[in-house]
């Protein structure tokens, strides 16, 4: 019983996280996850928000202005991480784009993902490899994952139309989708293997 009471007692909020504490939090996060400047800033600001909620429940004075100051420090810590080279939006975008395309995401879906992660539009576009052949490889990876087109186990009535619809919803252009669906299984498998080794 005493152990349960100890665990349920909330820890005191204490003072708002200062720049040094925010830098520790940033380094701990970056040790585990790749991040963009915007993503790191969101992580740090969520930590400040957590402190503000706890401090408000405790009845600490002036929580709002102290939280605003801490959030400004969080943004500055994120900028410092970029300046020190610990955060690189371009490298993040290239790595993530490569992984997304290999897993079967269309270039359009990969671009949307990168933008949602806080990568600037120009950086995200520069990170995406151009060309219909790259998009075809991604469409084939999508087909393999969904077991459609050249990777379907057995042909069913209307399967091509459903597969075309699935590829369209995933962001692939009709011409690319049709090429992927029409490709012979051996050629599709060899193409995916070559794309993974590139």
N, C-alpha and C positions, 0 to 999 in steps of 0.2 A: 504494500500500500504506500509506504513512504517513498519507494522508488518511483511509483506512478505519479505521485504528487510532485516530485522533483522534476520529472520529465515534462509535465504539463505546465509548469511555471515558466512563463515567457522570460527570455533573457532581456535584461535592461537594454534599451536602445542606445544609451550612451550618447556621445557627441556625434555630429554628422561626419561621414567619412571625409577626411582631408585629402589633399593631393597625394601624399605619401601612401595612404591606405588605398586610394583609388589606383595608384600605380601597381601596388602589390596585387590587387584584384585583377587588373589588366594582364599582368604577367602570368598569373595563374591561369587565366582564361586562355591566353595565347599558347601556353604550354600544352593545352589539351585540344584546342580548336583553331582552325584557320579562320581568319576574320577580316572583314573590311573595316575601314575607319568608321563608317556609319554603323556597322554591326557592333563594333567594340564600344562605340559611344552609347548605343542602346543598352548594352549589357551593364555598363557603368551607371547609366542613368536609372535603370531598373533597380540597381542596388541602392541608389539614393532614395528612390521612391519607397522601397521597403523600409529603409531607416525612417523616412518621414511618417509612414503609417504607424510604425511602432512608437515613435516619439510622440505623435499626436495622441495615441491611446494612453500613453503615460501622462499626458498633460504638460509636456515640455512647452515652454513659451517660444513664440516666434518660429515655429517649424517651417512655415511656408518660405520665408525669406532665407532661412538657413539652408533649406533644400535647394532653392534657386541658386545660391552661391555654390553649393556642392555640385550641382548639375553643370554649372559653368566650368568648374574645375575638372569635371569628368570629360567635357568636350576638349579641354586643353590637354589632358592626359592622352586622349585618343590622338590628337594632333602630334603630340610629342612622340608617340609610338610610331607614327608614320615617318616623322623626321629622323628617328633613330634607325629606321629600316626594319623594325619588328612587324610592321603592318605594311603590306604592299598590295594595293587594290588590283594592279595590273597582273601580278603573279597569281593572286587569288583567282582572278577572272579566267586567266588562261588554264590553270589547273582544273578549276571547276567546270569550265566549258568542255574541256577534253573529256572529263569523266561523264558529264551529262550526255554528250553525243555518243560516246561508246556504250552507254546504258540504254540508248534508244530514244533520247529526247530530240525533238526537231530543233533546228537553229532558232526558230521563233520561240519555242518553249524555253530553251537555254537562255536566250536573251531576257525573257521575262523573269526567269529565276535570278539571274545576275542583277537585274534592276531591283528586284525585291530585296536582295541582300545588300543594297546600297551602293552598288558599283555604278559610276557615272555612265551615261549612254555611250559616249565616245570610247571609253575604256572597254566597255562590254562588247561593242561592235568590233573593236580591234582584236579582242581576245578570241572571237569566233572565227574558225577557219572558213574561208569562203569556198564556194563552188558546189555544184550539184552532186558531184561524186561523194563529197563528205556527207551531204544530206542523204544520199542514197545509202551509204553505210549505216547512218543512224536509223534510217527507215528499216533496213534489214535487221538491225539489232532489236528494234521495236517488234518486228514480225516474229523474230525468234522468241522474244520474251512472252509474246501473246500467243505463240504457236498458230500463226496465221500465214497465209501466202505460201512461200516455199517451205515453211517449217510446219505446216498443218499436218496432222497425223493422217487424216483422211478427208477427202473432198466431200462437202455437203452442199445441198442446194442453197443458193443465195449466199454462200460463204464469202465469195469475192466481193460482193456488194457490201456486206457487213465489215469485211476487212478494210475496204476502201473508206468506209465511214469512220472506222476506228483510227486509221492513219490521218484522215482529215481532221478529226477532233484533236489529235495529238499535235497538229500544226504542220503537217507535211503537205506540200503542194501536190495537186492531182497527178501531174506528170511523174514526179518522183515516186509517189505511191503506186502508180500503175507499173512503173519499171520494177519496183521491189516485188510486187505481187506476181509479176510475170516471170521472174528470174527462176531458172532451174535450181533445185535444192543443192546440188553439188557446187554450182557456181556461187550461190549465195553463201554457203558454208565457207568456201575458199576465200571469198571476198571478206567476210567477217574476220577470219583468221589473219589475213594480211593486214587488215585495219588495226587489229589488236597489236600486231608486231611492229607497226610503224611508229 
